[in-house]
Amino acid sequence: MCTNIVYEWLKTLQLPQYAESFVDNGYDDLEVCKQIGDPDLDAIGVAVPHHRRRIHEAVRRLKEADERAAGLY
């Protein structure tokens, strides 16, 4: 099993089973994960609707955190 930031992120979402597929598909850092859309989730193999919603929500939170941090500078 891979141990990196994406694995830790997915673990907090209670979705660590997708970590290997994320990394295999090039999603090995959170900056890249912020670009995930439905076609990407299809390629990764995330088929469960609830899991997809959880990932989309987490991506939205990552983007919002970036926007808040950008406002500080």
Predicted model as a PDB file, atoms N, CA, C, CB and O in Angstrom, pLDDT in the B-factor column:
MODEL        1                                                                  
ATOM      1  N   MET A   1       0.850  -1.195   0.000  1.00 43.00           N  
ATOM      2  CA  MET A   1       0.000   0.000   0.000  1.00 43.00           C  
ATOM      3  C   MET A   1       0.877   1.232   0.000  1.00 43.00           C  
ATOM      4  CB  MET A   1      -0.957   0.013   1.221  1.00 43.00           C  
ATOM      5  O   MET A   1       1.923   1.260   0.648  1.00 43.00           O  
ATOM      6  N   CYS A   2       0.459   2.230  -0.711  1.00 48.00           N  
ATOM      7  CA  CYS A   2       1.233   3.459  -0.779  1.00 48.00           C  
ATOM      8  C   CYS A   2       0.958   4.310   0.468  1.00 48.00           C  
ATOM      9  CB  CYS A   2       0.895   4.248  -2.072  1.00 48.00           C  
ATOM     10  O   CYS A   2      -0.150   4.315   1.004  1.00 48.00           O  
ATOM     11  N   THR A   3       1.964   5.008   0.898  1.00 54.00           N  
ATOM     12  CA  THR A   3       1.775   5.937   2.016  1.00 54.00           C  
ATOM     13  C   THR A   3       2.242   7.306   1.546  1.00 54.00           C  
ATOM     14  CB  THR A   3       2.561   5.472   3.309  1.00 54.00           C  
ATOM     15  O   THR A   3       3.438   7.599   1.519  1.00 54.00           O  
ATOM     16  N   ASN A   4       1.301   8.116   1.186  1.00 88.00           N  
ATOM     17  CA  ASN A   4       1.602   9.481   0.773  1.00 88.00           C  
ATOM     18  C   ASN A   4       0.434  10.370   1.158  1.00 88.00           C  
ATOM     19  CB  ASN A   4       1.882   9.561  -0.755  1.00 88.00           C  
ATOM     20  O   ASN A   4      -0.513   9.918   1.802  1.00 88.00           O  
ATOM     21  N   ILE A   5       0.502  11.629   0.766  1.00 94.00           N  
ATOM     22  CA  ILE A   5      -0.523  12.598   1.147  1.00 94.00           C  
ATOM     23  C   ILE A   5      -1.899  12.223   0.593  1.00 94.00           C  
ATOM     24  CB  ILE A   5      -0.131  13.987   0.662  1.00 94.00           C  
ATOM     25  O   ILE A   5      -2.914  12.449   1.251  1.00 94.00           O  
ATOM     26  N   VAL A   6      -1.937  11.659  -0.600  1.00 95.00           N  
ATOM     27  CA  VAL A   6      -3.226  11.273  -1.183  1.00 95.00           C  
ATOM     28  C   VAL A   6      -3.834  10.128  -0.388  1.00 95.00           C  
ATOM     29  CB  VAL A   6      -3.061  10.869  -2.669  1.00 95.00           C  
ATOM     30  O   VAL A   6      -5.039  10.112  -0.138  1.00 95.00           O  
ATOM     31  N   TYR A   7      -2.996   9.160   0.014  1.00 96.00           N  
ATOM     32  CA  TYR A   7      -3.491   8.066   0.854  1.00 96.00           C  
ATOM     33  C   TYR A   7      -4.061   8.625   2.157  1.00 96.00           C  
ATOM     34  CB  TYR A   7      -2.360   7.046   1.151  1.00 96.00           C  
ATOM     35  O   TYR A   7      -5.153   8.243   2.576  1.00 96.00           O  
ATOM     36  N   GLU A   8      -3.318   9.528   2.794  1.00 96.00           N  
ATOM     37  CA  GLU A   8      -3.776  10.107   4.068  1.00 96.00           C  
ATOM     38  C   GLU A   8      -5.081  10.875   3.874  1.00 96.00           C  
ATOM     39  CB  GLU A   8      -2.696  11.039   4.661  1.00 96.00           C  
ATOM     40  O   GLU A   8      -5.982  10.799   4.709  1.00 96.00           O  
ATOM     41  N   TRP A   9      -5.177  11.617   2.769  1.00 97.00           N  
ATOM     42  CA  TRP A   9      -6.396  12.367   2.463  1.00 97.00           C  
ATOM     43  C   TRP A   9      -7.583  11.423   2.277  1.00 97.00           C  
ATOM     44  CB  TRP A   9      -6.198  13.224   1.201  1.00 97.00           C  
ATOM     45  O   TRP A   9      -8.660  11.642   2.831  1.00 97.00           O  
ATOM     46  N   LEU A  10      -7.367  10.368   1.488  1.00 97.00           N  
ATOM     47  CA  LEU A  10      -8.442   9.396   1.265  1.00 97.00           C  
ATOM     48  C   LEU A  10      -8.799   8.671   2.558  1.00 97.00           C  
ATOM     49  CB  LEU A  10      -8.033   8.378   0.186  1.00 97.00           C  
ATOM     50  O   LEU A  10      -9.960   8.326   2.780  1.00 97.00           O  
ATOM     51  N   LYS A  11      -7.820   8.444   3.398  1.00 97.00           N  
ATOM     52  CA  LYS A  11      -8.084   7.784   4.681  1.00 97.00           C  
ATOM     53  C   LYS A  11      -8.996   8.660   5.540  1.00 97.00           C  
ATOM     54  CB  LYS A  11      -6.755   7.486   5.429  1.00 97.00           C  
ATOM     55  O   LYS A  11      -9.891   8.143   6.208  1.00 97.00           O  
ATOM     56  N   THR A  12      -8.782   9.977   5.534  1.00 97.00           N  
ATOM     57  CA  THR A  12      -9.652  10.859   6.311  1.00 97.00           C  
ATOM     58  C   THR A  12     -11.069  10.867   5.752  1.00 97.00           C  
ATOM     59  CB  THR A  12      -9.088  12.282   6.330  1.00 97.00           C  
ATOM     60  O   THR A  12     -12.028  11.137   6.476  1.00 97.00           O  
ATOM     61  N   LEU A  13     -11.198  10.567   4.454  1.00 97.00           N  
ATOM     62  CA  LEU A  13     -12.523  10.493   3.823  1.00 97.00           C  
ATOM     63  C   LEU A  13     -13.138   9.109   3.983  1.00 97.00           C  
ATOM     64  CB  LEU A  13     -12.426  10.850   2.336  1.00 97.00           C  
ATOM     65  O   LEU A  13     -14.246   8.851   3.511  1.00 97.00           O  
ATOM     66  N   GLN A  14     -12.406   8.218   4.656  1.00 98.00           N  
ATOM     67  CA  GLN A  14     -12.807   6.821   4.833  1.00 98.00           C  
ATOM     68  C   GLN A  14     -12.922   6.112   3.488  1.00 98.00           C  
ATOM     69  CB  GLN A  14     -14.141   6.737   5.590  1.00 98.00           C  
ATOM     70  O   GLN A  14     -13.817   5.295   3.271  1.00 98.00           O  
ATOM     71  N   LEU A  15     -11.982   6.448   2.579  1.00 98.00           N  
ATOM     72  CA  LEU A  15     -11.953   5.842   1.245  1.00 98.00           C  
ATOM     73  C   LEU A  15     -10.536   5.392   0.862  1.00 98.00           C  
ATOM     74  CB  LEU A  15     -12.489   6.837   0.202  1.00 98.00           C  
ATOM     75  O   LEU A  15     -10.131   5.579  -0.285  1.00 98.00           O  
ATOM     76  N   PRO A  16      -9.778   4.807   1.788  1.00 97.00           N  
ATOM     77  CA  PRO A  16      -8.388   4.454   1.462  1.00 97.00           C  
ATOM     78  C   PRO A  16      -8.266   3.363   0.401  1.00 97.00           C  
ATOM     79  CB  PRO A  16      -7.676   4.008   2.709  1.00 97.00           C  
ATOM     80  O   PRO A  16      -7.193   3.171  -0.172  1.00 97.00           O  
ATOM     81  N   GLN A  17      -9.348   2.655   0.141  1.00 97.00           N  
ATOM     82  CA  GLN A  17      -9.307   1.580  -0.855  1.00 97.00           C  
ATOM     83  C   GLN A  17      -9.003   2.096  -2.258  1.00 97.00           C  
ATOM     84  CB  GLN A  17     -10.627   0.832  -0.865  1.00 97.00           C  
ATOM     85  O   GLN A  17      -8.613   1.322  -3.132  1.00 97.00           O  
ATOM     86  N   TYR A  18      -9.179   3.409  -2.480  1.00 97.00           N  
ATOM     87  CA  TYR A  18      -8.928   3.976  -3.798  1.00 97.00           C  
ATOM     88  C   TYR A  18      -7.512   4.538  -3.953  1.00 97.00           C  
ATOM     89  CB  TYR A  18      -9.931   5.060  -4.076  1.00 97.00           C  
ATOM     90  O   TYR A  18      -7.143   4.965  -5.047  1.00 97.00           O  
ATOM     91  N   ALA A  19      -6.726   4.545  -2.897  1.00 95.00           N  
ATOM     92  CA  ALA A  19      -5.415   5.200  -2.925  1.00 95.00           C  
ATOM     93  C   ALA A  19      -4.525   4.661  -4.035  1.00 95.00           C  
ATOM     94  CB  ALA A  19      -4.720   5.032  -1.589  1.00 95.00           C  
ATOM     95  O   ALA A  19      -3.917   5.444  -4.765  1.00 95.00           O  
ATOM     96  N   GLU A  20      -4.434   3.368  -4.176  1.00 95.00           N  
ATOM     97  CA  GLU A  20      -3.561   2.797  -5.198  1.00 95.00           C  
ATOM     98  C   GLU A  20      -4.015   3.199  -6.600  1.00 95.00           C  
ATOM     99  CB  GLU A  20      -3.525   1.271  -5.074  1.00 95.00           C  
ATOM    100  O   GLU A  20      -3.188   3.516  -7.454  1.00 95.00           O  
ATOM    101  N   SER A  21      -5.332   3.185  -6.838  1.00 96.00           N  
ATOM    102  CA  SER A  21      -5.858   3.585  -8.143  1.00 96.00           C  
ATOM    103  C   SER A  21      -5.610   5.060  -8.413  1.00 96.00           C  
ATOM    104  CB  SER A  21      -7.350   3.286  -8.228  1.00 96.00           C  
ATOM    105  O   SER A  21      -5.313   5.442  -9.545  1.00 96.00           O  
ATOM    106  N   PHE A  22      -5.729   5.894  -7.385  1.00 96.00           N  
ATOM    107  CA  PHE A  22      -5.442   7.322  -7.558  1.00 96.00           C  
ATOM    108  C   PHE A  22      -4.006   7.497  -8.029  1.00 96.00           C  
ATOM    109  CB  PHE A  22      -5.682   8.104  -6.237  1.00 96.00           C  
ATOM    110  O   PHE A  22      -3.752   8.175  -9.025  1.00 96.00           O  
ATOM    111  N   VAL A  23      -3.068   6.885  -7.314  1.00 94.00           N  
ATOM    112  CA  VAL A  23      -1.651   7.032  -7.644  1.00 94.00           C  
ATOM    113  C   VAL A  23      -1.351   6.432  -9.014  1.00 94.00           C  
ATOM    114  CB  VAL A  23      -0.774   6.368  -6.570  1.00 94.00           C  
ATOM    115  O   VAL A  23      -0.608   7.020  -9.799  1.00 94.00           O  
ATOM    116  N   ASP A  24      -1.921   5.272  -9.304  1.00 95.00           N  
ATOM    117  CA  ASP A  24      -1.700   4.627 -10.610  1.00 95.00           C  
ATOM    118  C   ASP A  24      -2.187   5.500 -11.764  1.00 95.00           C  
ATOM    119  CB  ASP A  24      -2.409   3.270 -10.658  1.00 95.00           C  
ATOM    120  O   ASP A  24      -1.672   5.405 -12.878  1.00 95.00           O  
ATOM    121  N   ASN A  25      -3.177   6.348 -11.498  1.00 95.00           N  
ATOM    122  CA  ASN A  25      -3.729   7.222 -12.530  1.00 95.00           C  
ATOM    123  C   ASN A  25      -3.144   8.633 -12.491  1.00 95.00           C  
ATOM    124  CB  ASN A  25      -5.228   7.295 -12.385  1.00 95.00           C  
ATOM    125  O   ASN A  25      -3.663   9.547 -13.131  1.00 95.00           O  
ATOM    126  N   GLY A  26      -2.065   8.799 -11.740  1.00 94.00           N  
ATOM    127  CA  GLY A  26      -1.360  10.079 -11.732  1.00 94.00           C  
ATOM    128  C   GLY A  26      -1.805  11.073 -10.682  1.00 94.00           C  
ATOM    129  O   GLY A  26      -1.308  12.199 -10.649  1.00 94.00           O  
ATOM    130  N   TYR A  27      -2.733  10.680  -9.822  1.00 94.00           N  
ATOM    131  CA  TYR A  27      -3.215  11.581  -8.769  1.00 94.00           C  
ATOM    132  C   TYR A  27      -2.418  11.302  -7.499  1.00 94.00           C  
ATOM    133  CB  TYR A  27      -4.757  11.398  -8.519  1.00 94.00           C  
ATOM    134  O   TYR A  27      -2.912  10.698  -6.547  1.00 94.00           O  
ATOM    135  N   ASP A  28      -1.154  11.771  -7.519  1.00 92.00           N  
ATOM    136  CA  ASP A  28      -0.262  11.441  -6.413  1.00 92.00           C  
ATOM    137  C   ASP A  28       0.037  12.642  -5.528  1.00 92.00           C  
ATOM    138  CB  ASP A  28       1.027  10.872  -6.945  1.00 92.00           C  
ATOM    139  O   ASP A  28       0.911  12.586  -4.663  1.00 92.00           O  
ATOM    140  N   ASP A  29      -0.689  13.719  -5.749  1.00 92.00           N  
ATOM    141  CA  ASP A  29      -0.558  14.865  -4.852  1.00 92.00           C  
ATOM    142  C   ASP A  29      -1.853  15.664  -4.875  1.00 92.00           C  
ATOM    143  CB  ASP A  29       0.650  15.759  -5.257  1.00 92.00           C  
ATOM    144  O   ASP A  29      -2.615  15.611  -5.840  1.00 92.00           O  
ATOM    145  N   LEU A  30      -2.089  16.402  -3.803  1.00 93.00           N  
ATOM    146  CA  LEU A  30      -3.391  17.058  -3.648  1.00 93.00           C  
ATOM    147  C   LEU A  30      -3.628  18.151  -4.683  1.00 93.00           C  
ATOM    148  CB  LEU A  30      -3.508  17.646  -2.262  1.00 93.00           C  
ATOM    149  O   LEU A  30      -4.775  18.429  -5.030  1.00 93.00           O  
ATOM    150  N   GLU A  31      -2.562  18.776  -5.182  1.00 93.00           N  
ATOM    151  CA  GLU A  31      -2.736  19.783  -6.229  1.00 93.00           C  
ATOM    152  C   GLU A  31      -3.372  19.156  -7.474  1.00 93.00           C  
ATOM    153  CB  GLU A  31      -1.379  20.432  -6.587  1.00 93.00           C  
ATOM    154  O   GLU A  31      -4.243  19.755  -8.105  1.00 93.00           O  
ATOM    155  N   VAL A  32      -2.934  17.967  -7.810  1.00 94.00           N  
ATOM    156  CA  VAL A  32      -3.496  17.258  -8.963  1.00 94.00           C  
ATOM    157  C   VAL A  32      -4.924  16.807  -8.643  1.00 94.00           C  
ATOM    158  CB  VAL A  32      -2.608  16.034  -9.348  1.00 94.00           C  
ATOM    159  O   VAL A  32      -5.804  16.857  -9.502  1.00 94.00           O  
ATOM    160  N   CYS A  33      -5.143  16.371  -7.413  1.00 95.00           N  
ATOM    161  CA  CYS A  33      -6.476  15.892  -7.020  1.00 95.00           C  
ATOM    162  C   CYS A  33      -7.533  16.990  -7.113  1.00 95.00           C  
ATOM    163  CB  CYS A  33      -6.437  15.340  -5.597  1.00 95.00           C  
ATOM    164  O   CYS A  33      -8.715  16.698  -7.292  1.00 95.00           O  
ATOM    165  N   LYS A  34      -7.118  18.246  -6.994  1.00 95.00           N  
ATOM    166  CA  LYS A  34      -8.076  19.361  -7.084  1.00 95.00           C  
ATOM    167  C   LYS A  34      -8.710  19.456  -8.460  1.00 95.00           C  
ATOM    168  CB  LYS A  34      -7.388  20.678  -6.749  1.00 95.00           C  
ATOM    169  O   LYS A  34      -9.725  20.132  -8.627  1.00 95.00           O  
ATOM    170  N   GLN A  35      -8.129  18.792  -9.444  1.00 94.00           N  
ATOM    171  CA  GLN A  35      -8.635  18.847 -10.814  1.00 94.00           C  
ATOM    172  C   GLN A  35      -9.578  17.690 -11.151  1.00 94.00           C  
ATOM    173  CB  GLN A  35      -7.480  18.850 -11.779  1.00 94.00           C  
ATOM    174  O   GLN A  35     -10.062  17.595 -12.278  1.00 94.00           O  
ATOM    175  N   ILE A  36      -9.836  16.821 -10.188  1.00 95.00           N  
ATOM    176  CA  ILE A  36     -10.635  15.616 -10.442  1.00 95.00           C  
ATOM    177  C   ILE A  36     -12.070  15.970 -10.812  1.00 95.00           C  
ATOM    178  CB  ILE A  36     -10.625  14.701  -9.214  1.00 95.00           C  
ATOM    179  O   ILE A  36     -12.717  16.799 -10.173  1.00 95.00           O  
ATOM    180  N   GLY A  37     -12.539  15.318 -11.857  1.00 95.00           N  
ATOM    181  CA  GLY A  37     -13.926  15.434 -12.286  1.00 95.00           C  
ATOM    182  C   GLY A  37     -14.510  14.041 -12.463  1.00 95.00           C  
ATOM    183  O   GLY A  37     -13.853  13.041 -12.173  1.00 95.00           O  
ATOM    184  N   ASP A  38     -15.733  13.982 -12.936  1.00 96.00           N  
ATOM    185  CA  ASP A  38     -16.400  12.685 -13.106  1.00 96.00           C  
ATOM    186  C   ASP A  38     -15.650  11.737 -14.045  1.00 96.00           C  
ATOM    187  CB  ASP A  38     -17.799  12.899 -13.630  1.00 96.00           C  
ATOM    188  O   ASP A  38     -15.542  10.553 -13.727  1.00 96.00           O  
ATOM    189  N   PRO A  39     -15.124  12.200 -15.191  1.00 96.00           N  
ATOM    190  CA  PRO A  39     -14.389  11.260 -16.051  1.00 96.00           C  
ATOM    191  C   PRO A  39     -13.167  10.668 -15.340  1.00 96.00           C  
ATOM    192  CB  PRO A  39     -13.947  11.964 -17.340  1.00 96.00           C  
ATOM    193  O   PRO A  39     -12.813   9.510 -15.558  1.00 96.00           O  
ATOM    194  N   ASP A  40     -12.527  11.481 -14.485  1.00 96.00           N  
ATOM    195  CA  ASP A  40     -11.372  10.998 -13.734  1.00 96.00           C  
ATOM    196  C   ASP A  40     -11.784   9.917 -12.744  1.00 96.00           C  
ATOM    197  CB  ASP A  40     -10.687  12.155 -12.998  1.00 96.00           C  
ATOM    198  O   ASP A  40     -11.109   8.897 -12.603  1.00 96.00           O  
ATOM    199  N   LEU A  41     -12.894  10.152 -12.065  1.00 97.00           N  
ATOM    200  CA  LEU A  41     -13.376   9.156 -11.099  1.00 97.00           C  
ATOM    201  C   LEU A  41     -13.745   7.861 -11.817  1.00 97.00           C  
ATOM    202  CB  LEU A  41     -14.595   9.700 -10.312  1.00 97.00           C  
ATOM    203  O   LEU A  41     -13.543   6.772 -11.279  1.00 97.00           O  
ATOM    204  N   ASP A  42     -14.285   7.975 -13.026  1.00 97.00           N  
ATOM    205  CA  ASP A  42     -14.562   6.772 -13.815  1.00 97.00           C  
ATOM    206  C   ASP A  42     -13.266   6.006 -14.085  1.00 97.00           C  
ATOM    207  CB  ASP A  42     -15.257   7.142 -15.150  1.00 97.00           C  
ATOM    208  O   ASP A  42     -13.212   4.788 -13.914  1.00 97.00           O  
ATOM    209  N   ALA A  43     -12.229   6.723 -14.507  1.00 95.00           N  
ATOM    210  CA  ALA A  43     -10.951   6.089 -14.832  1.00 95.00           C  
ATOM    211  C   ALA A  43     -10.312   5.458 -13.600  1.00 95.00           C  
ATOM    212  CB  ALA A  43      -9.996   7.109 -15.447  1.00 95.00           C  
ATOM    213  O   ALA A  43      -9.699   4.394 -13.687  1.00 95.00           O  
ATOM    214  N   ILE A  44     -10.459   6.115 -12.458  1.00 96.00           N  
ATOM    215  CA  ILE A  44      -9.884   5.611 -11.215  1.00 96.00           C  
ATOM    216  C   ILE A  44     -10.651   4.389 -10.729  1.00 96.00           C  
ATOM    217  CB  ILE A  44      -9.886   6.704 -10.136  1.00 96.00           C  
ATOM    218  O   ILE A  44     -10.092   3.527 -10.051  1.00 96.00           O  
ATOM    219  N   GLY A  45     -11.928   4.318 -11.077  1.00 96.00           N  
ATOM    220  CA  GLY A  45     -12.738   3.173 -10.661  1.00 96.00           C  
ATOM    221  C   GLY A  45     -13.645   3.456  -9.482  1.00 96.00           C  
ATOM    222  O   GLY A  45     -14.076   2.534  -8.788  1.00 96.00           O  
ATOM    223  N   VAL A  46     -13.939   4.734  -9.250  1.00 97.00           N  
ATOM    224  CA  VAL A  46     -14.859   5.100  -8.172  1.00 97.00           C  
ATOM    225  C   VAL A  46     -16.259   5.091  -8.765  1.00 97.00           C  
ATOM    226  CB  VAL A  46     -14.504   6.510  -7.543  1.00 97.00           C  
ATOM    227  O   VAL A  46     -16.671   6.040  -9.432  1.00 97.00           O  
ATOM    228  N   ALA A  47     -16.985   4.006  -8.513  1.00 97.00           N  
ATOM    229  CA  ALA A  47     -18.305   3.842  -9.116  1.00 97.00           C  
ATOM    230  C   ALA A  47     -19.445   4.087  -8.123  1.00 97.00           C  
ATOM    231  CB  ALA A  47     -18.431   2.452  -9.699  1.00 97.00           C  
ATOM    232  O   ALA A  47     -20.569   4.368  -8.537  1.00 97.00           O  
ATOM    233  N   VAL A  48     -19.174   3.986  -6.842  1.00 98.00           N  
ATOM    234  CA  VAL A  48     -20.216   4.132  -5.821  1.00 98.00           C  
ATOM    235  C   VAL A  48     -20.602   5.615  -5.713  1.00 98.00           C  
ATOM    236  CB  VAL A  48     -19.727   3.578  -4.431  1.00 98.00           C  
ATOM    237  O   VAL A  48     -19.756   6.451  -5.394  1.00 98.00           O  
ATOM    238  N   PRO A  49     -21.870   5.942  -5.976  1.00 98.00           N  
ATOM    239  CA  PRO A  49     -22.286   7.350  -5.979  1.00 98.00           C  
ATOM    240  C   PRO A  49     -21.935   8.104  -4.692  1.00 98.00           C  
ATOM    241  CB  PRO A  49     -23.768   7.432  -6.206  1.00 98.00           C  
ATOM    242  O   PRO A  49     -21.507   9.257  -4.748  1.00 98.00           O  
ATOM    243  N   HIS A  50     -22.113   7.464  -3.545  1.00 98.00           N  
ATOM    244  CA  HIS A  50     -21.806   8.128  -2.272  1.00 98.00           C  
ATOM    245  C   HIS A  50     -20.306   8.439  -2.165  1.00 98.00           C  
ATOM    246  CB  HIS A  50     -22.253   7.243  -1.081  1.00 98.00           C  
ATOM    247  O   HIS A  50     -19.923   9.488  -1.649  1.00 98.00           O  
ATOM    248  N   HIS A  51     -19.478   7.540  -2.646  1.00 98.00           N  
ATOM    249  CA  HIS A  51     -18.028   7.767  -2.623  1.00 98.00           C  
ATOM    250  C   HIS A  51     -17.656   8.920  -3.547  1.00 98.00           C  
ATOM    251  CB  HIS A  51     -17.268   6.486  -3.035  1.00 98.00           C  
ATOM    252  O   HIS A  51     -16.811   9.750  -3.210  1.00 98.00           O  
ATOM    253  N   ARG A  52     -18.286   8.965  -4.699  1.00 98.00           N  
ATOM    254  CA  ARG A  52     -18.028  10.052  -5.652  1.00 98.00           C  
ATOM    255  C   ARG A  52     -18.406  11.401  -5.033  1.00 98.00           C  
ATOM    256  CB  ARG A  52     -18.817   9.823  -6.969  1.00 98.00           C  
ATOM    257  O   ARG A  52     -17.656  12.371  -5.143  1.00 98.00           O  
ATOM    258  N   ARG A  53     -19.567  11.455  -4.386  1.00 98.00           N  
ATOM    259  CA  ARG A  53     -20.003  12.707  -3.743  1.00 98.00           C  
ATOM    260  C   ARG A  53     -19.016  13.118  -2.649  1.00 98.00           C  
ATOM    261  CB  ARG A  53     -21.427  12.548  -3.145  1.00 98.00           C  
ATOM    262  O   ARG A  53     -18.683  14.295  -2.513  1.00 98.00           O  
ATOM    263  N   ARG A  54     -18.556  12.143  -1.879  1.00 98.00           N  
ATOM    264  CA  ARG A  54     -17.610  12.432  -0.804  1.00 98.00           C  
ATOM    265  C   ARG A  54     -16.308  13.022  -1.363  1.00 98.00           C  
ATOM    266  CB  ARG A  54     -17.314  11.155   0.003  1.00 98.00           C  
ATOM    267  O   ARG A  54     -15.756  13.966  -0.798  1.00 98.00           O  
ATOM    268  N   ILE A  55     -15.833  12.467  -2.457  1.00 98.00           N  
ATOM    269  CA  ILE A  55     -14.604  12.974  -3.077  1.00 98.00           C  
ATOM    270  C   ILE A  55     -14.831  14.363  -3.663  1.00 98.00           C  
ATOM    271  CB  ILE A  55     -14.112  12.009  -4.175  1.00 98.00           C  
ATOM    272  O   ILE A  55     -13.999  15.251  -3.478  1.00 98.00           O  
ATOM    273  N   HIS A  56     -15.939  14.566  -4.364  1.00 97.00           N  
ATOM    274  CA  HIS A  56     -16.237  15.887  -4.931  1.00 97.00           C  
ATOM    275  C   HIS A  56     -16.317  16.948  -3.827  1.00 97.00           C  
ATOM    276  CB  HIS A  56     -17.563  15.845  -5.728  1.00 97.00           C  
ATOM    277  O   HIS A  56     -15.803  18.055  -3.988  1.00 97.00           O  
ATOM    278  N   GLU A  57     -16.953  16.610  -2.726  1.00 97.00           N  
ATOM    279  CA  GLU A  57     -17.067  17.546  -1.603  1.00 97.00           C  
ATOM    280  C   GLU A  57     -15.684  17.867  -1.026  1.00 97.00           C  
ATOM    281  CB  GLU A  57     -17.985  16.961  -0.502  1.00 97.00           C  
ATOM    282  O   GLU A  57     -15.394  19.020  -0.710  1.00 97.00           O  
ATOM    283  N   ALA A  58     -14.846  16.859  -0.893  1.00 97.00           N  
ATOM    284  CA  ALA A  58     -13.494  17.067  -0.359  1.00 97.00           C  
ATOM    285  C   ALA A  58     -12.656  17.921  -1.307  1.00 97.00           C  
ATOM    286  CB  ALA A  58     -12.798  15.716  -0.116  1.00 97.00           C  
ATOM    287  O   ALA A  58     -11.871  18.755  -0.854  1.00 97.00           O  
ATOM    288  N   VAL A  59     -12.810  17.728  -2.605  1.00 97.00           N  
ATOM    289  CA  VAL A  59     -12.097  18.540  -3.596  1.00 97.00           C  
ATOM    290  C   VAL A  59     -12.557  19.998  -3.488  1.00 97.00           C  
ATOM    291  CB  VAL A  59     -12.338  17.992  -5.039  1.00 97.00           C  
ATOM    292  O   VAL A  59     -11.745  20.921  -3.560  1.00 97.00           O  
ATOM    293  N   ARG A  60     -13.839  20.186  -3.318  1.00 96.00           N  
ATOM    294  CA  ARG A  60     -14.378  21.545  -3.153  1.00 96.00           C  
ATOM    295  C   ARG A  60     -13.758  22.212  -1.924  1.00 96.00           C  
ATOM    296  CB  ARG A  60     -15.928  21.512  -3.024  1.00 96.00           C  
ATOM    297  O   ARG A  60     -13.393  23.387  -1.972  1.00 96.00           O  
ATOM    298  N   ARG A  61     -13.638  21.467  -0.826  1.00 95.00           N  
ATOM    299  CA  ARG A  61     -13.035  22.017   0.392  1.00 95.00           C  
ATOM    300  C   ARG A  61     -11.556  22.357   0.180  1.00 95.00           C  
ATOM    301  CB  ARG A  61     -13.182  21.022   1.554  1.00 95.00           C  
ATOM    302  O   ARG A  61     -11.074  23.371   0.684  1.00 95.00           O  
ATOM    303  N   LEU A  62     -10.841  21.513  -0.564  1.00 93.00           N  
ATOM    304  CA  LEU A  62      -9.431  21.810  -0.862  1.00 93.00           C  
ATOM    305  C   LEU A  62      -9.313  23.120  -1.634  1.00 93.00           C  
ATOM    306  CB  LEU A  62      -8.787  20.656  -1.671  1.00 93.00           C  
ATOM    307  O   LEU A  62      -8.454  23.949  -1.333  1.00 93.00           O  
ATOM    308  N   LYS A  63     -10.176  23.302  -2.624  1.00 92.00           N  
ATOM    309  CA  LYS A  63     -10.142  24.523  -3.434  1.00 92.00           C  
ATOM    310  C   LYS A  63     -10.488  25.751  -2.586  1.00 92.00           C  
ATOM    311  CB  LYS A  63     -11.119  24.407  -4.623  1.00 92.00           C  
ATOM    312  O   LYS A  63      -9.866  26.804  -2.733  1.00 92.00           O  
ATOM    313  N   GLU A  64     -11.479  25.614  -1.700  1.00 92.00           N  
ATOM    314  CA  GLU A  64     -11.876  26.735  -0.831  1.00 92.00           C  
ATOM    315  C   GLU A  64     -10.735  27.096   0.110  1.00 92.00           C  
ATOM    316  CB  GLU A  64     -13.150  26.381  -0.018  1.00 92.00           C  
ATOM    317  O   GLU A  64     -10.500  28.276   0.369  1.00 92.00           O  
ATOM    318  N   ALA A  65     -10.032  26.108   0.618  1.00 88.00           N  
ATOM    319  CA  ALA A  65      -8.902  26.387   1.510  1.00 88.00           C  
ATOM    320  C   ALA A  65      -7.830  27.171   0.766  1.00 88.00           C  
ATOM    321  CB  ALA A  65      -8.311  25.074   2.077  1.00 88.00           C  
ATOM    322  O   ALA A  65      -7.225  28.081   1.334  1.00 88.00           O  
ATOM    323  N   ASP A  66      -7.589  26.832  -0.490  1.00 83.00           N  
ATOM    324  CA  ASP A  66      -6.628  27.569  -1.321  1.00 83.00           C  
ATOM    325  C   ASP A  66      -7.070  29.024  -1.499  1.00 83.00           C  
ATOM    326  CB  ASP A  66      -6.471  26.888  -2.700  1.00 83.00           C  
ATOM    327  O   ASP A  66      -6.261  29.946  -1.395  1.00 83.00           O  
ATOM    328  N   GLU A  67      -8.355  29.213  -1.768  1.00 80.00           N  
ATOM    329  CA  GLU A  67      -8.866  30.557  -1.985  1.00 80.00           C  
ATOM    330  C   GLU A  67      -8.732  31.407  -0.719  1.00 80.00           C  
ATOM    331  CB  GLU A  67     -10.328  30.500  -2.435  1.00 80.00           C  
ATOM    332  O   GLU A  67      -8.386  32.586  -0.792  1.00 80.00           O  
ATOM    333  N   ARG A  68      -9.007  30.803   0.439  1.00 80.00           N  
ATOM    334  CA  ARG A  68      -8.851  31.540   1.693  1.00 80.00           C  
ATOM    335  C   ARG A  68      -7.395  31.894   1.941  1.00 80.00           C  
ATOM    336  CB  ARG A  68      -9.398  30.725   2.863  1.00 80.00           C  
ATOM    337  O   ARG A  68      -7.085  33.004   2.374  1.00 80.00           O  
ATOM    338  N   ALA A  69      -6.500  30.948   1.667  1.00 78.00           N  
ATOM    339  CA  ALA A  69      -5.066  31.205   1.864  1.00 78.00           C  
ATOM    340  C   ALA A  69      -4.573  32.281   0.909  1.00 78.00           C  
ATOM    341  CB  ALA A  69      -4.252  29.914   1.667  1.00 78.00           C  
ATOM    342  O   ALA A  69      -3.741  33.104   1.291  1.00 78.00           O  
ATOM    343  N   ALA A  70      -5.062  32.294  -0.309  1.00 73.00           N  
ATOM    344  CA  ALA A  70      -4.644  33.299  -1.284  1.00 73.00           C  
ATOM    345  C   ALA A  70      -5.078  34.698  -0.838  1.00 73.00           C  
ATOM    346  CB  ALA A  70      -5.227  32.976  -2.673  1.00 73.00           C  
ATOM    347  O   ALA A  70      -4.403  35.683  -1.136  1.00 73.00           O  
ATOM    348  N   GLY A  71      -6.176  34.780  -0.142  1.00 69.00           N  
ATOM    349  CA  GLY A  71      -6.668  36.063   0.342  1.00 69.00           C  
ATOM    350  C   GLY A  71      -5.800  36.638   1.443  1.00 69.00           C  
ATOM    351  O   GLY A  71      -5.899  37.829   1.740  1.00 69.00           O  
ATOM    352  N   LEU A  72      -4.963  35.836   2.050  1.00 61.00           N  
ATOM    353  CA  LEU A  72      -4.107  36.309   3.136  1.00 61.00           C  
ATOM    354  C   LEU A  72      -2.891  37.080   2.633  1.00 61.00           C  
ATOM    355  CB  LEU A  72      -3.651  35.140   3.975  1.00 61.00           C  
ATOM    356  O   LEU A  72      -2.247  37.796   3.400  1.00 61.00           O  
ATOM    357  N   TYR A  73      -2.578  36.938   1.359  1.00 57.00           N  
ATOM    358  CA  TYR A  73      -1.355  37.551   0.816  1.00 57.00           C  
ATOM    359  C   TYR A  73      -1.656  38.783  -0.001  1.00 57.00           C  
ATOM    360  CB  TYR A  73      -0.596  36.555  -0.036  1.00 57.00           C  
ATOM    361  O   TYR A  73      -0.739  39.414  -0.526  1.00 57.00           O  
TER     362      TYR A  73                                                      
ENDMDL                                                                          
END                                                                             
